[in-house]
């Protein structure tokens, strides 16, 4: 072949390579990538925005586009937003409401879960320990005494009344835990569920008489907080800005910080001795939504990434601990087998009544 012909062949080959490079990756023989749209709790926004998560989902043929919102406002938004493939609140109660609105009967998947914890600063934790409101074990895992806390709410106990608090001027005002708004956010609603369980003699509130029995303590716990945030990432950010002494949060929010190499300062993570966990429940409306749920539960790479964001994958109980065991602050290995009592959640109707009671009114 003559030199001129070789040049033409080389030029054509180069043009062909350039043309191939311009073809989107999902058309180069890999799986066709489809967009799946939905709603997520704000606490999962970082996970879904992570590049590694996006890349793994794309390898499996999915691109997720999700708006974040409070879990308790998700049901109304899911009703009014057209074309959604899924909704992914932070607990089962709003998920059941979304199921009803979408007229679905299949069981939604819970790919991962996160216990609820109370984050505070080291000086506050030590004062609480000195006054039997908290304890710490030999492994450095802190426990928050829920029965003592209920007593403190009923008696209007203030920080200045606690021996040891006088050495820390920042510990002032009444003793209370800050939460999100229970009318909009799952973590705020789960706090009321936990508090009502303990205040009701470690029994789930099942009727109006039970709601009445705990009304005062719920109204006190809620009223002390003033204006509440609508989603869980806001009070957690505020905590690091110096707002809030005791903040109710997802364990995953606290665990994600050391896992991602971020400074946690003097943060202490306390587990309520009677605890409650957030089952992140994915309600799939379409086949693409069901594929996403399946991948989040069963894809080993995604499970590892879930653990990297402090979430505990249901299908791999050790994934979280394998990452956290050498981190500070200290986290619990397995709450299910470590002696912590698990509160029973009330029905959705009773939870709405408890929320209304905490707000000082009646359910709509």
C-alpha positions in Angstrom: 0.0 0.0 0.0 1.3 3.4 -0.9 2.2 6.0 1.7 -0.7 8.2 0.8 -3.2 5.4 1.2 -1.7 4.6 4.6 -2.2 8.2 5.6 -5.8 8.0 4.6 -6.4 4.8 6.6 -4.7 6.3 9.7 -6.8 9.5 9.4 -10.0 7.4 9.1 -9.0 5.3 12.1 -8.3 8.4 14.1 -11.7 9.9 13.2 -13.4 6.6 14.1 -11.7 6.7 17.6 -12.8 10.3 18.1 -16.4 9.5 17.1 -16.4 6.5 19.5 -15.1 8.6 22.3 -18.0 11.1 21.8 -20.5 8.3 22.2 -22.1 8.3 25.7 -20.8 5.4 27.9 -24.2 3.8 28.2 -24.2 3.2 24.4 -20.8 1.5 24.2 -22.0 -2.0 24.9 -22.6 -1.6 28.6 -26.0 -1.5 30.2 -28.4 1.2 29.0 -28.6 3.8 31.7 -32.1 4.9 32.7 -33.0 7.8 35.0 -34.9 6.9 38.1 -36.6 9.8 40.0 -37.7 10.0 43.5 -37.8 11.7 46.9 -35.3 11.0 49.7 -34.9 12.1 53.3 -32.3 14.9 53.7 -30.1 12.6 55.7 -29.4 10.5 52.6 -28.6 13.4 50.3 -24.8 13.1 50.7 -24.9 9.4 49.9 -26.8 9.8 46.7 -24.6 12.7 45.6 -21.4 10.7 46.2 -19.4 10.1 43.0 -18.7 6.5 43.8 -22.3 5.8 44.5 -23.3 7.4 41.2 -20.7 5.4 39.3 -21.7 2.1 40.8 -25.4 2.8 40.1 -24.5 3.8 36.5 -22.6 0.5 36.1 -25.9 -1.2 37.0 -27.9 0.9 34.6 -29.4 3.5 36.8 -29.0 7.3 37.3 -30.8 8.6 40.4 -32.3 12.0 40.4 -33.8 12.7 43.8 -35.2 15.7 45.7 -34.6 15.7 49.4 -37.4 16.7 51.9 -38.5 15.9 55.4 -39.8 12.4 55.7 -43.2 13.4 57.1 -43.8 15.9 54.3 -42.8 13.3 51.7 -46.3 11.7 51.6 -48.0 14.9 50.4 -45.2 15.7 48.0 -45.4 12.1 46.6 -49.1 12.6 45.9 -48.6 15.8 44.0 -45.5 15.0 42.0 -46.0 13.1 38.8 -43.7 10.4 37.4 -41.9 9.4 40.5 -40.3 6.0 40.6 -39.7 5.8 44.3 -39.9 7.5 47.7 -37.3 6.9 50.4 -38.2 8.2 53.8 -36.2 7.5 57.0 -38.8 5.4 58.7 -41.6 2.9 58.1 -44.5 5.1 59.2 -44.3 7.7 56.4 -43.5 4.9 54.0 -46.8 3.1 54.8 -48.6 6.4 54.2 -46.9 6.7 50.8 -47.9 3.1 50.0 -51.5 3.9 50.7 -51.4 7.0 48.6 -49.9 5.1 45.7 -52.2 2.1 46.2 -49.3 -0.3 46.5 -49.6 -3.7 48.3 -46.1 -5.2 48.0 -43.7 -4.9 51.0 -41.2 -2.2 50.6 -37.5 -2.9 51.2 -35.3 -1.6 54.1 -31.8 -1.6 52.6 -30.2 -0.1 55.7 -31.1 1.3 59.1 -29.6 3.8 61.6 -30.2 4.0 65.4 -31.1 7.4 66.8 -28.6 8.9 69.1 -28.0 12.0 71.1 -24.9 14.0 70.3 -23.3 16.4 72.8 -20.0 17.8 73.8 -17.6 16.2 76.2 -18.1 18.6 79.1 -21.9 18.1 79.0 -21.5 14.3 78.8 -19.3 14.3 81.9 -21.8 16.5 83.8 -24.6 14.1 82.8 -22.5 11.2 84.0 -21.8 12.9 87.3 -25.6 13.2 87.8 -26.6 9.7 86.8 -28.2 10.9 83.5 -25.6 9.2 81.4 -22.9 6.5 81.7 -19.9 5.2 79.7 -18.7 1.7 79.5 -15.1 0.3 79.3 -15.1 0.5 75.5 -16.0 4.2 75.6 -19.6 3.8 74.4 -21.9 6.3 76.1 -25.5 5.6 77.3 -28.2 8.2 77.9 -30.6 7.4 80.8 -34.1 7.9 79.4 -35.9 7.3 82.7 -33.8 10.0 84.4 -34.4 12.3 81.5 -38.2 11.9 81.7 -37.9 12.8 85.4 -35.9 15.9 84.6 -38.5 17.0 82.1 -41.3 16.5 84.6 -39.5 18.5 87.4 -38.2 21.2 85.1 -34.6 20.5 85.9 -32.0 23.1 84.8 -28.3 22.7 83.9 -27.3 25.0 86.8 -28.9 22.5 89.3 -26.5 19.8 88.2 -23.3 19.5 90.2 -20.4 20.1 88.0 -22.2 22.4 85.5 -21.0 25.5 87.3 -17.6 24.9 85.8 -19.0 25.2 82.3 -20.9 28.5 81.7 -22.1 27.3 78.3 -24.4 24.8 80.2 -27.3 27.0 80.9 -31.0 27.0 80.8 -33.4 24.0 81.1 -32.2 20.5 80.3 -33.7 19.2 77.1 -32.9 17.4 73.8 -33.3 19.4 70.5 -35.0 17.7 67.7 -36.5 18.4 64.3 -40.2 19.3 63.9 -42.1 16.0 64.4 -44.8 17.3 61.9 -42.3 17.3 59.1 -39.3 15.1 60.0 -39.0 11.4 60.8 -36.4 11.9 63.5 -38.6 14.4 65.4 -41.5 12.0 65.2 -39.4 9.0 66.3 -38.2 11.1 69.3 -41.8 11.5 70.4 -42.4 7.8 69.9 -39.4 7.0 72.1 -40.2 9.6 74.8 -43.9 8.5 74.9 -42.9 4.8 75.3 -40.6 5.6 78.3 -43.0 8.1 79.9 -45.8 5.4 79.5 -44.0 3.0 81.7 -42.0 1.4 78.9 -45.2 0.5 77.1 -46.3 1.6 73.6 -49.1 4.2 73.6 -52.1 2.4 72.1 -55.1 4.6 72.7 -56.3 8.1 73.7 -55.9 7.4 77.4 -52.2 6.6 76.7 -51.9 9.9 74.7 -53.4 11.8 77.6 -51.1 10.1 80.1 -47.9 11.4 78.3 -49.3 14.7 77.0 -47.7 16.9 79.6 -44.2 15.5 79.2 -44.3 15.6 75.4 -45.6 19.2 75.4 -42.8 20.2 77.8 -40.1 18.4 75.8 -41.3 20.0 72.6 -42.1 23.5 74.0 -38.7 24.0 75.5 -37.1 23.9 72.0 -38.8 26.9 70.4 -38.7 26.9 66.6 -37.7 23.6 65.2 -36.0 22.7 61.9 -37.9 20.8 59.2 -35.2 18.3 58.3 -32.5 16.4 60.2 -29.4 17.8 58.6 -30.2 21.4 59.9 -30.0 20.8 63.7 -26.9 18.6 63.2 -25.1 21.4 61.3 -26.3 23.8 64.0 -24.7 21.6 66.7 -21.2 22.2 65.2 -22.0 25.9 65.0 -22.5 26.0 68.7 -26.3 25.8 68.7 -27.8 23.1 70.9 -26.3 21.1 73.8 -28.1 17.8 73.4 -29.2 17.0 69.8 -31.2 14.1 68.6 -29.7 12.7 65.4 -29.2 9.7 63.2 -26.2 7.7 64.2 -25.2 7.8 60.5 -24.9 11.5 60.6 -22.3 11.3 63.4 -20.5 8.3 62.0 -20.1 9.7 58.6 -17.8 12.5 59.9 -14.8 10.3 61.1 -15.4 7.9 58.2 -14.9 10.8 55.8 -11.9 12.2 57.7 -13.8 15.2 59.1 -13.0 16.8 62.5 -15.6 15.9 65.2 -14.1 18.1 67.9 -15.2 17.0 71.3 -18.4 15.4 70.1 -19.8 12.5 72.2 -22.3 10.1 70.8 -24.8 8.8 73.4 -27.2 5.9 72.8 -30.5 6.1 74.7 -30.7 3.1 77.0 -34.1 2.5 75.7 -33.5 3.1 72.0 -35.3 3.4 68.7 -33.9 2.9 65.2 -34.7 4.4 61.9 -35.5 1.8 59.2 -34.8 3.6 55.9 -37.7 2.3 53.8 -37.8 2.5 50.0 -41.3 2.5 48.5 -41.0 1.6 44.8 -43.7 2.7 42.4 -42.1 1.3 39.2 -39.8 -1.4 38.0 -36.9 1.0 38.0 -37.7 1.9 41.6 -37.7 -1.7 42.5 -34.4 -2.2 40.8 -32.9 0.6 42.8 -34.2 -0.9 46.1 -32.7 -4.3 45.1 -29.3 -2.8 44.3 -29.2 -0.9 47.5 -29.9 -4.0 49.5 -27.9 -6.6 47.5 -25.0 -4.9 45.6 -21.9 -5.5 47.7 -20.2 -2.3 46.4 -23.2 -0.2 47.4 -23.4 -1.8 50.8 -19.8 -0.8 51.4 -20.6 2.7 50.4 -23.7 2.8 52.6 -21.4 1.8 55.6 -19.0 4.6 54.6 -21.9 7.0 55.2 -22.5 5.6 58.6 -25.5 3.5 57.6 -25.9 -0.1 58.7 -26.8 -2.4 55.8 -29.4 -5.0 56.6 -27.7 -7.7 54.5 -24.2 -7.1 56.0 -24.4 -6.4 59.8 -20.6 -6.2 60.1 -20.0 -3.7 57.3 -20.6 -0.7 59.6 -18.5 -2.0 62.5 -15.6 -3.0 60.3 -15.2 0.7 59.4 -16.1 2.2 62.8 -14.3 0.0 65.4 -11.1 2.1 65.4 -12.8 5.5 65.1 -13.5 8.2 67.6 -15.9 9.1 69.0 -16.8 5.5 70.0 -19.8 3.8 68.5 -21.7 0.7 69.5 -21.0 -2.6 67.7 -24.5 -4.2 67.6 -27.3 -2.6 69.6 -29.6 -5.6 68.9 -27.3 -7.9 71.0 -25.8 -5.4 73.4 -28.5 -5.1 76.1 -30.2 -1.9 74.9 -34.0 -2.1 75.1 -35.9 -1.4 71.9 -39.0 0.8 72.1 -42.1 -0.3 70.3 -43.4 2.2 67.7 -47.1 3.3 68.1 -49.5 3.0 65.2 -49.4 5.9 62.7 -52.7 7.2 64.0 -51.4 7.3 67.6 -48.1 8.8 66.5 -50.1 11.6 64.8 -52.0 12.1 68.1 -48.8 12.2 70.1 -47.4 14.8 67.7 -50.5 16.9 68.1 -50.2 16.5 71.9 -46.6 17.7 71.8 -47.7 20.7 69.8 -50.4 21.5 72.3 -53.3 20.8 70.0 -55.4 18.0 68.5 -54.8 16.0 65.3 -56.3 17.5 62.2 
